[in-house]
Amino acid sequence: MNKVKYIDPMIGTVGDEKGFSFHGGGKTHPGASLPGGMVQLSPDTVTGGDNGTGYNYCHTSIEGFSFNHMSGIGWYGDLGNIQLMPVINHTDLRSGSNEEVPFKKGTVGWKSPFSHDKENAKAGYYSVFLDRYGIFAEATASYHTGLLRFTYPECDNSGIIFNFSRRIAGRADSEKIKIINNSSIEGHIHCTPNGGGFGRGLGGISYDLFFKIELSKPAESLRFISDEEYLDAYINECEGKDVGLVARFKTCKDEKITVKCSISYTDIEGAQANFNSECVELDFDKTAEKASEEWKKAIKCMEIESDNETLKTIFYTCLYHCLLDPRTSIDVDGRYRNAKGEILKADYTHRTMFSGWDVYRSEFPLLTLIRPDTVNDTVKSLLNIAILCNSSFPKWELMGIDSGCMVGDPGLLVFADSYLKGIRDYDVNKAYNICLASSKCAERLYGKDFKSIHPKIPQYLAEAYVPERLSETLEFLLADYAMYKLAISMEKNDDASYFMDRVNRYKENFDPKTGFMNARNNDGKFVNTKNEYDKYGCVESNIYQQSWFVPYDVEGLCDLFGKERSVSLLERLFGEADFSALWNENYNHSNEPCHNITHYFNILGLPDRTQYWTRRVQKEAYRLGAFGFCGNEDVGQLSAWYVLSAVGFAQICPADDKYYINTPLFKKIRLALSPKYHSCINDDIFQVECDKDPLEYPYIREMYLNGNLLNRYYLTYSEITAGGILEIKLKLNPDKSD
């Protein structure tokens, strides 16, 4: 059976528009893309607000289609370049819904109303009917190329408007566009933080985008526009800050015009090479068919057996989102441009879009099982950026730049986890030295000034805490734990001793007065907080949620709390939460600090409570439709939690090889392993098989790994990647045998 039909890119496409919805949204886009593809070609309903993908399901009009998008991100997005809009007759020369660029001379803009009833999104394909113009618009993609096909009504003045200055959460700094002939256009778009972008410029993201466009029908006229005015009709080149272009055609009824656009972040030669490789013989229908086939191959890494159509749709759509990023940033010839503008050639797939603080928790533990090559490429990409900048691994990387978003040292965590799992096709010594310098706030490395993301202050260096910052303290201590595990594995005993001493100091952040973890002042004394719901010192969390963040020593943490009290507090954390809500003061699945806490019960000897609460989260936090995610999808993290838990696993702690077990969602699941990266001693498939329907029998009675009774509620990474079968015998109730 073709499982691609279960991918529904419309799931999670609500954005952050309080005027339309209380929901913060998954902030995914419904557009066309391939697994890890450079092009993500999607419709735009707005430019502005906290709508990081440019699309919000709650909106009622479309302003165009652009060729690169971020998926599932908060904090104001980026990209969204080369926006096209098909039109008939004359229109205003601004979209009318771009909040970043003032609309001065028109009335309603060129945007068009649309209906979701006439909208369709599938893996690698998107279509919508533009009511204002009577135009049917379709999109599909290859890895570096996007194709748009517009079906026009009969009209003597049909057109396509090209908006080259458009950028999500901002605008391009400059555009240089050249008309080659009436069917071919190429150009260069330059973007810096001065124009906004990620975090409305706070992310510091700069990039250059080069492109080649070809029209299937030569335009009768191609005329530049700027500042909502037509320019000289006879110029073939235009450079400026607000460059657009209008192509005009005569069309007969149902005439189709296709636009092919290849992009490159390297140079115009890269865009041309990408075009020559992917576009020359390509037509729209064949591209869409090939895109579907590419997704069919990609999701073969996991196969499930179920009669539940809803759960299959949620599962395969989540898997789809997990495979979108990190995406390729190299051209077909292997070249890419680094953050210093140097053009390099890679012998691997250089990747971008690393949402570190989010994805180290579930996304990368999942990818180590199903796409270890992507993990290896990503670590190698992050390492090369760190070497170039002589700095820590990036925290939140986009276009080779660390945006500085969020806290901790997630790049270190992903490197440590990959290394300890044997994914090591990169310079491990340089990676270790960079992480060591990062952790110790070294001033120099390799004879050059070194930039660490760890705080170079006495309290952190000597006492292992960050004043008034509980979240940062605990995140950096987790990085210290990863360094300890790395040092042990690489037989660096002095380093191991140093980091183990620091790791154990998490206990000094337990405030006996409140009975929870707490931030400390410069003098080491605890800050005054109202109660456990106080957010002081916490990042996107509160004290109650953040207090559980010692994933490397759950038993030791619960000893601090008292085991009986810990169980009571955990039950309250989950019992008072609304798992479907955008935000919770208790367990908050819509944000990362709470992820994987359901599996703490396994460590506390109460696996049935892990099974109960994990199932509750699965059922209530994930749904069909645009409101399908309880919060930001976060570049694969929210989806990866679901995929792993559906298989029956969660890795609580990076750099720890244990995957803790919960009841799977499906009776049978198969993971395809990689002989290049996995041992595959028993088989190149790892299978999880339940004896009964887990939707009806939600509790585990006993388990067998390759025929041997398993008396623990976790598997190691090496056991999973050796291949074989985990047989799970289920029961109806936790206190009964069957």
C-alpha positions in Angstrom: 0.0 0.0 0.0 1.2 3.5 -0.8 1.5 5.1 2.6 2.1 8.6 1.1 -1.6 9.1 0.9 -1.7 9.4 4.7 0.6 12.5 4.7 -1.6 15.5 5.3 0.5 18.8 5.1 -2.5 20.8 6.3 -2.1 19.4 9.8 -0.7 22.1 12.1 -1.0 25.0 9.7 -2.6 27.5 12.2 -0.4 30.5 12.9 -0.4 33.0 15.7 -3.3 35.4 15.0 -5.3 36.1 18.2 -7.9 38.0 16.2 -8.8 34.8 14.4 -7.9 32.1 16.9 -6.9 31.5 20.5 -4.5 28.9 19.2 -0.7 29.7 18.9 -0.6 27.1 16.2 1.7 24.4 14.8 3.0 27.0 12.3 3.7 24.4 9.7 3.2 25.2 6.0 1.1 23.2 3.5 3.4 23.6 0.5 5.4 21.3 -1.7 8.8 20.0 -0.8 11.0 16.9 -0.8 12.7 15.3 2.3 15.5 17.7 3.3 14.9 19.7 0.1 16.3 23.2 -0.4 13.0 24.3 -1.9 9.8 24.4 0.2 7.3 26.0 -2.1 4.2 27.2 -0.3 1.4 29.7 -0.4 1.6 32.9 1.6 -1.5 34.4 3.3 0.4 37.2 5.0 3.7 38.9 5.4 3.9 40.0 9.1 3.0 39.0 12.6 4.3 35.9 14.3 3.4 33.8 11.3 6.8 32.3 10.7 5.8 30.2 7.6 3.9 33.0 5.9 0.7 30.8 5.9 -2.0 30.8 8.5 -5.0 28.6 8.0 -7.2 31.2 9.8 -6.6 33.8 7.0 -9.0 34.1 4.0 -6.7 35.5 1.3 -3.5 34.5 -0.5 -0.9 37.0 -1.5 1.3 34.7 -3.5 3.6 31.7 -3.6 7.2 31.7 -2.5 10.0 29.2 -2.9 11.6 28.8 0.5 10.0 28.5 3.9 10.7 27.4 7.4 8.3 24.9 9.0 6.9 24.9 12.5 8.9 27.7 13.9 8.1 30.5 16.3 9.9 33.8 17.0 9.0 35.4 13.6 10.2 33.5 10.6 12.5 34.0 7.7 13.0 33.2 4.0 9.8 33.4 1.9 11.7 34.7 -1.1 10.7 35.1 -4.8 7.0 35.5 -4.3 4.8 35.0 -7.4 1.1 35.8 -7.8 -0.9 35.0 -11.0 -3.5 37.7 -11.9 -5.8 38.8 -14.6 -6.2 42.5 -15.7 -4.6 45.3 -13.8 -4.2 45.2 -10.0 -2.6 47.3 -7.4 1.2 46.8 -7.3 1.5 45.6 -3.7 0.0 42.5 -2.2 -2.3 44.4 0.2 -1.4 42.0 3.1 2.3 42.7 3.6 2.6 44.3 7.0 6.3 44.8 6.7 6.2 47.2 3.7 3.8 50.1 3.8 1.0 49.9 1.2 0.7 53.5 -0.1 -0.9 53.8 -3.5 -3.5 51.1 -3.9 -6.7 49.9 -2.3 -7.1 46.2 -1.9 -3.7 45.0 -3.4 -3.2 41.9 -5.6 -4.2 39.3 -3.0 -7.1 37.0 -3.7 -9.7 35.4 -1.5 -9.7 31.6 -1.4 -11.7 28.8 0.2 -10.2 25.8 2.0 -12.9 23.8 0.1 -10.9 24.4 -3.0 -7.4 23.8 -1.5 -5.5 20.5 -1.6 -2.2 19.6 0.0 -0.3 16.3 -0.5 3.3 15.2 -0.1 5.1 17.2 -2.8 2.0 18.9 -4.1 -0.3 21.8 -3.3 -3.2 23.5 -5.1 -5.7 26.2 -4.5 -8.3 28.1 -6.6 -7.9 31.9 -6.5 -11.5 33.2 -6.4 -10.7 36.8 -7.4 -9.1 35.8 -10.7 -10.6 32.4 -11.5 -7.1 30.9 -11.6 -6.2 27.4 -10.4 -2.7 27.4 -8.9 -0.6 24.3 -8.3 2.8 23.8 -6.8 5.3 20.9 -6.8 9.1 20.6 -6.1 12.3 18.8 -6.6 15.3 19.3 -4.3 16.5 22.6 -5.6 13.6 23.6 -7.9 10.0 24.6 -7.5 7.3 24.5 -10.2 4.2 26.5 -10.2 1.4 25.9 -12.8 -1.4 28.4 -13.3 -4.6 27.5 -15.2 -6.1 30.8 -16.5 -9.5 31.8 -17.8 -9.7 33.4 -21.2 -8.2 36.9 -20.9 -6.3 39.4 -23.0 -4.4 40.6 -20.0 -3.4 37.7 -17.8 -0.2 38.1 -15.8 2.2 37.0 -13.2 3.5 39.4 -10.6 7.1 38.7 -9.3 7.8 40.2 -5.8 11.6 39.9 -5.4 11.8 42.1 -2.3 9.5 40.0 -0.2 10.8 38.2 2.9 9.0 36.8 5.9 9.2 39.0 8.9 10.9 41.7 6.9 12.2 42.5 3.4 15.2 41.9 1.3 18.0 44.5 1.5 18.5 44.5 -2.3 17.6 42.7 -5.4 19.4 42.5 -8.8 17.2 41.1 -11.5 18.0 40.4 -15.2 15.6 39.6 -18.0 17.4 37.1 -20.3 14.5 36.9 -22.7 10.7 36.9 -22.6 10.7 33.4 -20.9 13.8 33.5 -18.8 14.8 35.6 -15.7 17.7 35.3 -13.3 18.6 37.2 -10.2 20.3 37.7 -6.9 18.5 38.6 -3.6 20.5 39.9 -0.7 19.1 39.6 2.8 20.6 40.8 6.1 19.3 41.5 9.6 18.8 45.2 8.6 15.8 44.0 6.6 14.4 41.9 9.5 13.9 38.2 9.1 14.4 35.7 11.9 13.3 37.3 15.1 12.6 40.5 13.1 16.4 40.9 12.7 17.4 39.8 16.2 18.5 36.4 14.9 21.3 38.1 12.9 20.6 36.1 9.7 22.2 37.1 6.4 22.1 35.2 3.2 22.2 35.6 -0.6 19.7 33.8 -2.8 20.4 33.3 -6.5 17.8 32.0 -8.9 16.9 31.1 -12.5 13.3 31.2 -13.7 11.9 29.9 -16.9 8.3 30.4 -18.2 6.6 27.7 -20.3 5.1 30.5 -22.4 7.1 33.6 -23.4 5.5 36.8 -22.0 4.2 39.4 -24.4 5.7 41.9 -22.0 8.0 41.9 -19.0 8.0 45.1 -17.1 9.8 46.1 -13.9 8.0 47.7 -11.0 9.2 49.4 -7.8 7.4 51.3 -5.0 4.1 50.4 -6.6 4.9 52.0 -9.9 5.9 50.7 -13.4 9.5 51.5 -14.4 10.8 52.2 -17.9 9.2 49.5 -20.2 12.5 48.8 -22.1 15.0 48.0 -19.4 16.3 44.5 -19.1 18.0 44.8 -15.7 17.0 46.4 -12.5 18.7 46.7 -9.1 17.2 48.2 -5.9 15.4 47.6 -2.6 11.9 47.1 -4.0 12.2 45.3 -7.3 9.3 43.5 -8.9 8.3 42.4 -12.3 5.0 41.9 -14.1 4.7 39.4 -17.0 1.7 39.8 -19.3 0.1 37.2 -21.6 -3.0 36.5 -23.6 -4.6 33.3 -22.4 -7.4 31.2 -23.8 -9.8 29.3 -21.5 -8.0 26.7 -19.2 -4.6 27.6 -20.6 -1.8 26.4 -18.4 1.4 28.4 -17.8 4.2 26.8 -15.8 7.0 28.6 -13.9 10.2 26.7 -13.2 12.5 28.2 -10.6 15.8 26.8 -9.4 17.5 28.4 -6.4 21.0 28.4 -4.9 22.5 30.0 -1.8 25.9 29.9 -3.5 25.9 31.9 -6.8 24.1 32.2 -10.1 26.2 29.4 -11.5 24.8 27.2 -8.8 21.3 28.1 -9.6 22.0 27.4 -13.3 23.6 24.0 -12.4 20.6 23.1 -10.3 18.3 24.1 -13.1 20.2 22.1 -15.7 20.2 19.1 -13.4 16.5 19.1 -12.4 14.5 21.2 -14.8 15.5 20.9 -18.5 13.3 17.9 -19.3 10.9 18.3 -16.4 7.2 18.9 -16.7 4.8 19.6 -13.9 3.0 16.3 -13.7 6.2 14.2 -13.9 7.7 16.4 -11.1 4.7 15.9 -8.9 4.7 12.2 -9.5 8.4 12.0 -8.7 8.0 14.0 -5.6 5.4 11.5 -4.4 7.8 8.7 -5.1 10.6 10.4 -3.2 8.3 10.6 -0.1 7.2 7.0 -0.6 10.9 6.0 -0.4 11.6 8.3 2.5 8.9 7.0 4.8 9.7 3.4 4.2 12.1 3.9 7.1 9.1 3.2 9.3 6.1 1.0 8.5 3.1 0.5 10.7 0.1 -1.9 10.6 -3.2 -0.5 11.8 -6.9 -0.3 10.8 -7.2 3.2 12.4 -7.1 5.6 9.5 -6.9 8.7 11.8 -3.8 7.4 13.6 -2.1 6.4 10.4 -2.6 9.9 9.1 -1.3 11.6 12.2 1.7 9.2 12.3 2.8 9.5 8.7 2.3 13.2 8.7 4.4 13.5 11.8 7.1 11.4 10.2 6.8 13.7 7.1 7.5 16.7 9.3 10.5 15.0 10.9 12.1 14.5 7.5 11.7 18.1 6.2 14.7 19.4 8.2 17.6 19.8 8.5 17.6 20.5 4.8 20.3 20.6 2.2 22.1 23.9 1.6 24.5 22.7 -1.2 24.0 22.7 -4.9 24.0 19.7 -7.2 27.7 20.2 -7.8 28.5 20.0 -4.0 29.3 23.7 -3.5 27.9 25.9 -0.8 28.7 29.3 0.7 29.7 29.7 4.3 28.8 32.5 6.7 31.9 34.4 5.7 30.9 34.4 2.0 33.5 31.7 1.0 32.4 29.1 -1.5 33.4 25.6 -0.5 32.9 22.1 -1.9 31.5 19.4 0.4 31.8 15.6 0.1 28.7 15.3 2.2 25.3 17.0 2.3 25.9 20.3 4.1 22.6 21.1 5.9 20.9 24.0 7.6 17.9 24.7 9.8 19.0 23.3 13.2 16.6 24.2 15.9 18.9 22.9 18.6 17.1 23.5 21.9 14.0 21.9 20.5 15.2 19.0 18.4 17.9 17.4 20.6 15.1 15.9 22.8 13.2 13.7 20.3 14.0 14.6 16.7 17.6 13.7 16.7 17.2 10.5 18.9 14.6 9.5 16.2 16.9 10.4 13.3 19.8 8.3 14.8 17.5 5.3 14.3 15.9 6.1 11.0 18.3 8.6 9.3 21.7 8.4 10.8 23.1 9.8 7.6 21.2 13.1 8.2 22.5 13.2 11.8 26.1 12.7 10.6 25.7 15.4 7.9 24.2 17.8 10.5 27.0 17.3 13.0 29.6 17.7 10.3 27.8 20.9 9.1 27.6 22.4 12.7 31.3 21.4 13.2 32.4 23.2 10.1 30.5 26.3 11.2 32.1 26.1 14.7 35.6 25.7 13.1 35.0 28.6 10.8 33.9 30.9 13.7 36.2 29.3 16.3 33.2 29.1 18.6 30.8 26.7 20.3 28.5 24.6 18.1 25.5 26.8 17.0 22.5 26.8 19.3 19.9 27.6 16.6 21.5 27.6 13.2 20.1 29.1 10.0 22.2 29.7 6.8 25.4 28.9 8.7 24.7 31.5 11.3 23.9 31.0 15.0 20.8 33.0 15.7 21.5 32.7 19.4 17.9 31.6 20.0 17.1 29.7 23.2 19.5 28.5 25.9 22.1 25.8 26.7 24.5 24.0 24.3 22.3 21.7 22.2 24.9 21.3 19.4 27.2 19.7 22.0 24.4 17.4 23.0 23.7 16.3 19.5 27.4 15.7 18.8 27.8 13.7 22.0 24.8 11.6 21.3 25.8 10.9 17.8 29.4 10.0 18.8 28.4 7.7 21.6 26.1 5.9 19.1 28.9 5.4 16.7 27.8 8.0 14.1 31.3 9.5 13.6 32.1 10.3 10.0 33.7 13.7 10.9 36.7 15.0 12.8 35.8 13.8 16.2 38.9 15.2 17.9 38.2 18.7 16.6 34.5 18.3 17.7 35.6 17.2 21.2 38.1 20.1 21.5 35.5 22.6 20.5 33.0 21.3 22.9 35.6 21.2 25.7 36.6 24.8 25.0 32.9 25.7 24.9 32.2 24.1 28.2 35.2 25.6 30.0 34.7 29.1 28.4 38.2 28.9 26.9 39.7 32.2 25.7 41.8 30.6 23.0 41.7 27.6 20.8 43.9 26.6 17.9 45.8 29.9 18.4 42.8 32.1 17.9 40.3 33.8 20.1 37.4 31.4 21.0 33.8 32.4 21.4 31.8 30.2 23.9 28.1 30.3 24.4 28.6 29.3 28.0 28.7 32.2 30.5 32.1 33.3 31.5 31.3 34.4 35.0 32.7 33.3 38.4 29.5 31.6 39.6 29.3 29.5 36.5 32.9 28.6 36.2 33.5 27.8 39.9 30.1 26.9 41.2 28.3 25.5 38.1 25.3 27.8 38.2 24.1 30.9 36.3 22.8 33.6 38.6 19.0 34.1 38.4 18.8 31.6 35.5 17.4 28.2 36.5 16.8 27.0 33.0 20.2 28.0 31.8 21.8 26.4 34.8 20.1 23.0 34.3 20.7 23.1 30.5 24.4 23.7 30.9 24.6 21.0 33.5 23.1 18.6 31.0 25.8 19.7 28.6 28.4 18.9 31.3 26.9 15.5 31.7 27.3 14.9 27.9 30.9 16.0 28.2 31.4 13.6 31.0 30.0 10.7 28.9 32.2 11.8 26.0 35.3 12.0 28.1 34.7 8.5 29.5 34.2 7.1 26.1 37.4 8.8 24.7 39.4 7.9 27.8 40.0 11.5 28.9 39.8 10.7 32.6 40.8 14.1 33.9 38.1 15.8 31.9 35.6 13.1 33.0 36.4 13.8 36.7 36.0 17.6 36.1 32.6 17.3 34.5 31.3 14.7 36.9 32.0 17.0 39.8 30.0 19.7 38.1 27.1 17.5 37.1 26.4 16.5 40.7 26.0 20.1 41.7 22.5 20.3 40.3 21.4 19.4 43.8 22.6 22.8 45.0 19.7 24.3 43.1 17.1 22.5 45.2 15.5 25.0 47.5 14.3 23.3 50.7 12.1 26.2 51.5 9.9 25.8 48.4 10.6 22.1 47.8 11.5 22.8 44.2 14.5 23.7 42.1 15.1 27.4 42.2 17.4 30.1 40.7 20.1 31.6 42.9 21.4 35.1 43.2 25.0 36.2 42.7 25.8 35.3 46.3 24.4 31.8 46.0 21.2 32.5 47.9 17.9 31.5 46.4 15.7 34.1 44.8 12.3 34.8 46.3 9.5 33.2 44.3 5.8 33.2 44.9 5.2 29.5 44.3 6.1 26.7 41.9 4.2 28.4 39.1 6.5 31.4 39.2 8.4 31.8 35.9 11.4 33.7 37.4 14.6 32.4 36.0 12.8 30.0 33.6 12.8 30.0 29.8 9.4 29.1 28.3 8.5 27.3 31.5 7.8 27.7 35.1 9.6 26.4 38.2 7.2 23.4 38.5 8.0 22.3 34.9 11.7 23.2 35.0 12.3 21.4 38.3 12.1 18.0 36.6 14.9 18.9 34.2 17.7 16.6 35.4 17.2 13.8 32.9 20.6 12.2 33.6 19.8 11.6 37.3 16.0 11.2 37.7 16.4 8.9 40.7 18.7 11.4 42.4 16.4 14.3 41.7 13.5 12.4 43.2 15.5 11.6 46.3 15.8 15.3 46.8 12.0 15.7 46.4 11.3 12.5 48.3 10.2 9.6 46.2 6.6 9.5 47.5 6.3 13.3 47.0 7.9 13.0 43.6 5.2 10.6 42.4 2.5 12.8 43.9 3.9 15.9 42.2 4.2 14.1 38.9 0.6 12.8 39.1 -0.5 16.4 39.8 1.6 17.8 37.0 -0.2 15.6 34.5 -3.6 15.3 36.2 -4.2 19.1 36.2 -3.0 19.7 32.6 -5.1 20.1 29.5 -3.0 18.3 26.9 -4.8 19.8 24.0 -4.2 23.4 25.1 -1.7 25.8 23.6 -0.3 26.5 27.1 -0.4 24.9 30.5 1.0 25.8 33.9 1.3 22.1 34.6 2.5 19.6 32.1 2.9 21.6 28.9 3.3 19.5 25.8 3.2 22.5 23.6 6.7 23.4 24.7 9.9 21.4 25.0 10.9 21.5 28.7 8.2 19.0 29.6 8.8 16.5 26.8 9.6 13.0 27.9 8.7 13.5 31.6 5.9 10.9 31.2 8.7 8.3 31.0 10.1 9.2 34.4 7.6 6.8 36.0 9.6 4.0 34.3 12.7 5.0 36.3 10.6 5.2 39.5 9.3 1.7 39.1 5.8 2.7 37.9 5.8 1.7 34.2 2.0 1.6 34.1 1.9 5.3 34.8 4.2 6.0 31.9 1.9 3.9 29.8 -1.2 5.7 31.0 0.1 9.3 30.7 1.9 8.8 27.4 -1.2 7.4 25.9 -3.2 10.4 27.2 -0.8 12.8 25.6 -0.8 11.0 22.3 -4.6 11.0 22.2 -5.2 14.6 23.3 -2.3 16.6 22.1 -2.4 15.4 18.4 -5.3 15.6 16.1 -6.3 15.9 12.4 -6.6 19.3 10.7 -5.0 22.7 10.9 -5.4 22.7 14.7 -3.8 19.3 14.9 -0.7 20.3 17.0 -1.1 21.6 20.5 1.7 24.2 19.9 4.6 25.0 17.6 5.7 22.0 15.7 9.3 23.2 16.3 11.1 21.9 13.2 10.2 18.3 13.8 10.4 18.0 17.6 6.7 17.8 18.4 6.2 15.3 15.5 9.3 13.3 16.6 7.9 12.8 20.1 4.8 11.4 18.6 6.6 9.1 16.2 8.9 7.7 18.9 6.1 7.2 21.4 4.0 5.6 18.8 6.7 3.0 18.3 7.0 2.7 22.0 10.1 4.7 23.0 11.5 7.9 24.4 15.1 8.8 24.9 15.0 10.8 28.1 18.6 12.0 28.1 20.9 12.8 25.3 24.3 11.0 25.5 22.5 8.2 27.3 21.8 5.1 25.2 18.5 4.1 26.9 15.2 4.3 25.1 12.5 4.0 27.7 9.4 1.9 26.7 5.7 2.9 26.6 2.8 1.0 25.1 3.0 1.4 21.3 0.1 2.8 19.4 0.1 0.1 16.7 0.1 -3.6 16.8 3.1 -3.9 14.5 5.9 -1.4 13.7 9.0 -1.9 11.6 12.1 0.3 11.6 14.5 0.0 8.6 18.1 0.1 9.9 21.2 1.4 8.2 24.0 -1.2 7.8 26.5 1.7 7.3 25.8 3.2 10.7 24.0 0.4 12.7 25.4 -3.0 13.6 22.4 -5.0 12.2 23.9 -8.0 13.9 20.5 -9.8 14.0 18.7 -8.1 11.1 18.5 -4.9 9.2 14.9 -4.4 10.6 13.9 -3.8 14.1 10.3 -4.8 14.7 7.9 -4.0 17.6 5.0 -6.5 17.7 2.0 -6.5 20.2 -0.1 -9.6 20.8 -3.3 -7.5 21.1 -4.6 -4.2 19.8 -2.8 -1.6 21.9 -5.7 0.8 21.5 -7.9 -1.6 23.4 -5.2 -3.1 25.7 -3.1 -0.2 26.8 -0.9 -1.8 29.4 2.2 -4.0 29.1 2.1 -7.5 30.8 5.5 -8.7 29.7 8.1 -8.3 26.9 10.5 -10.4 25.0 13.5 -9.2 23.1 14.5 -11.7 20.4 12.8 -14.4 22.4 14.3 -13.5 25.7 12.2 -12.2 28.6 13.0 -8.5 29.1 12.8 -7.5 32.8 13.3 -3.8 32.4 11.4 -0.9 30.7 14.1 0.3 28.4 16.1 -0.9 25.4 19.6 0.4 24.6 20.4 2.0 21.3 22.7 -1.0 20.4 19.9 -3.5 21.1 17.6 -1.6 18.8 20.1 -1.1 16.0 21.2 -4.8 16.2 17.9 -5.6 14.7 15.3 -8.2 15.7 12.0 -8.2 17.4 10.5 -6.8 20.6 7.4 -8.8 21.4 5.0 -7.0 23.8 2.2 -8.9 25.5 -0.6 -6.5 26.5 -3.3 -6.4 29.1 -6.5 -4.4 29.7 -5.7 -3.0 33.2 -2.5 -2.3 35.1 -3.5 -4.5 38.0 -4.6 -7.5 36.0 -2.6 -10.1 34.1 -4.8 -10.1 31.0 
